[in-house]
């Protein structure tokens, strides 16, 4: 079993992943109100992915004979100035998640908890993908630069996104 300090940190991250899902639901609601169903789909899938991440933490905590504890959540940001603002907010949030995962990894290394290090490796790799995905969409939005046709093409592209449980599960 992990130390109490590491167990608390794992619980904090599990709860942050659930909070992240709410952030993405708020973004989905914003773009839905702007009638961009494809971008709404992107954020809904992102919320589902974050719940999956939280569940991975929950199951890991349980597997190491720890006790998962559910905490209160802060209200997410619900208003954005633009679709690009929503994605920039998402990227900033993913950078926070990356920092938190890195801090967890550092703690697991300090404690010599190799099982937790192994578990966290998946999240280290996942965060590279998460940040790259947001950066790519922001880059497209910058190229579109207010062009309505381009925005509708991006909306159509993001409508195709689905969530598939990773195969290593």
C-alpha positions as CSV (number, residue, x, y, z in Angstrom):
1,X,0.0,0.0,0.0
2,X,1.1,3.5,-0.7
3,X,2.1,5.9,2.1
4,X,-0.6,8.1,3.5
5,X,1.0,11.1,1.8
6,X,1.0,9.4,-1.6
7,X,-2.5,8.0,-1.0
8,X,-3.8,11.6,-0.3
9,X,-2.1,12.9,-3.5
10,X,-3.6,10.1,-5.5
11,X,-7.1,10.9,-4.1
12,X,-6.5,14.6,-4.8
13,X,-5.7,13.8,-8.4
14,X,-8.7,11.4,-8.8
15,X,-10.9,14.3,-7.6
16,X,-9.1,16.8,-9.9
17,X,-9.9,14.4,-12.9
18,X,-13.6,14.5,-12.0
19,X,-13.4,18.3,-11.7
20,X,-11.7,18.3,-15.2
21,X,-14.7,16.5,-16.6
22,X,-16.9,19.3,-15.3
23,X,-14.6,21.9,-16.9
24,X,-15.1,20.2,-20.3
25,X,-18.9,19.9,-19.7
26,X,-19.0,23.7,-19.1
27,X,-17.1,24.2,-22.4
28,X,-19.5,21.9,-24.2
29,X,-22.4,23.9,-22.9
30,X,-20.9,27.1,-24.1
31,X,-20.3,25.9,-27.7
32,X,-23.7,24.2,-27.8
33,X,-25.2,27.6,-27.0
34,X,-23.2,28.9,-30.0
35,X,-24.7,26.1,-32.2
36,X,-21.4,24.3,-32.8
37,X,-22.5,20.7,-32.3
38,X,-19.2,19.2,-33.5
39,X,-17.1,21.2,-31.1
40,X,-19.7,20.4,-28.4
41,X,-19.1,16.7,-29.2
42,X,-15.3,17.2,-28.8
43,X,-15.7,18.6,-25.3
44,X,-18.3,16.0,-24.4
45,X,-15.9,13.3,-25.4
46,X,-13.1,15.1,-23.5
47,X,-15.3,15.1,-20.4
48,X,-15.9,11.3,-20.8
49,X,-12.2,10.8,-21.1
50,X,-11.6,12.7,-17.9
51,X,-14.1,10.6,-16.1
52,X,-12.3,7.5,-17.4
53,X,-9.0,9.0,-16.0
54,X,-10.7,9.5,-12.6
55,X,-12.0,6.0,-12.6
56,X,-8.4,4.7,-13.3
57,X,-7.3,6.5,-10.2
58,X,-10.2,5.2,-8.2
59,X,-9.5,1.6,-9.2
60,X,-5.8,2.0,-8.6
61,X,-6.4,3.4,-5.1
62,X,-8.7,0.4,-4.4
63,X,-6.3,-2.1,-5.9
64,X,-3.5,-0.9,-3.5
65,X,-5.9,-1.3,-0.5
66,X,-6.4,2.4,-0.2
67,X,-9.6,4.3,0.4
68,X,-10.9,6.6,-2.4
69,X,-12.4,9.7,-0.9
70,X,-14.7,12.0,-2.9
71,X,-14.3,15.7,-2.4
72,X,-16.4,18.8,-3.3
73,X,-15.8,20.4,-6.7
74,X,-15.3,24.1,-7.6
75,X,-17.7,25.6,-10.1
76,X,-15.9,25.6,-13.5
77,X,-15.6,28.6,-15.8
78,X,-18.9,28.8,-17.7
79,X,-18.4,31.9,-19.9
80,X,-15.8,32.3,-22.7
81,X,-15.2,35.1,-25.1
82,X,-14.9,32.8,-28.1
83,X,-14.3,29.2,-29.1
84,X,-10.6,29.9,-29.2
85,X,-10.8,31.1,-25.7
86,X,-12.5,27.9,-24.6
87,X,-9.6,25.9,-26.2
88,X,-7.0,28.1,-24.7
89,X,-8.6,27.6,-21.3
90,X,-8.6,23.8,-22.0
91,X,-4.9,23.9,-22.9
92,X,-4.1,25.9,-19.7
93,X,-6.0,23.4,-17.7
94,X,-4.2,20.4,-19.3
95,X,-0.9,22.1,-18.4
96,X,-2.0,22.1,-14.8
97,X,-2.9,18.5,-15.0
98,X,0.5,17.7,-16.5
99,X,2.2,19.6,-13.6
100,X,0.1,17.6,-11.1
101,X,0.9,14.3,-12.7
102,X,4.6,15.2,-12.7
103,X,4.4,16.1,-9.0
104,X,2.8,12.8,-8.3
105,X,5.5,11.0,-10.2
106,X,8.2,12.9,-8.3
107,X,6.6,11.8,-5.0
108,X,6.3,8.2,-6.1
109,X,10.0,8.3,-7.0
110,X,10.9,9.9,-3.7
111,X,9.1,7.1,-1.9
112,X,10.4,4.3,-4.1
113,X,6.8,3.2,-4.9
114,X,7.4,1.4,-8.2
115,X,3.8,0.2,-8.6
116,X,2.6,3.8,-8.5
117,X,5.4,4.9,-10.9
118,X,4.3,2.2,-13.3
119,X,0.7,3.3,-13.0
120,X,1.5,7.0,-13.5
121,X,3.6,6.3,-16.6
122,X,0.3,5.9,-18.6
123,X,-0.8,9.4,-17.4
124,X,2.6,11.0,-18.3
125,X,2.2,9.7,-21.9
126,X,-1.5,10.7,-22.0
127,X,-0.7,14.3,-21.0
128,X,1.6,14.7,-24.0
129,X,-1.3,13.7,-26.2
130,X,-3.8,15.9,-24.4
131,X,-1.6,19.1,-24.7
132,X,-0.7,18.3,-28.3
133,X,-4.4,17.9,-29.2
134,X,-5.4,21.3,-27.7
135,X,-2.4,23.0,-29.4
136,X,-3.3,21.6,-32.8
137,X,-6.9,22.8,-32.5
138,X,-5.8,26.3,-31.3
139,X,-3.4,26.4,-34.3
140,X,-6.3,25.6,-36.7
141,X,-8.4,28.3,-35.0
142,X,-5.6,30.8,-35.5
143,X,-5.4,29.9,-39.2
144,X,-9.1,30.2,-39.5
145,X,-9.0,33.6,-38.0
146,X,-12.7,34.2,-37.9
147,X,-13.4,32.7,-41.3
148,X,-16.9,31.2,-40.9
149,X,-16.5,28.5,-43.5
150,X,-13.3,27.4,-41.8
151,X,-14.9,27.3,-38.4
152,X,-17.8,25.2,-39.8
153,X,-15.2,22.8,-41.3
154,X,-13.5,22.4,-38.0
155,X,-16.8,21.9,-36.3
156,X,-17.5,19.1,-38.8
157,X,-14.1,17.5,-38.2
158,X,-14.6,17.5,-34.4
159,X,-18.0,16.0,-34.7
160,X,-16.3,12.7,-35.7
161,X,-14.4,12.4,-32.4
162,X,-15.4,9.4,-30.3
163,X,-14.1,8.0,-27.0
164,X,-12.7,4.5,-27.1
165,X,-11.3,2.8,-24.0
166,X,-7.5,2.4,-24.5
167,X,-6.6,-1.1,-25.5
168,X,-4.2,-1.7,-22.5
169,X,-7.3,-1.7,-20.3
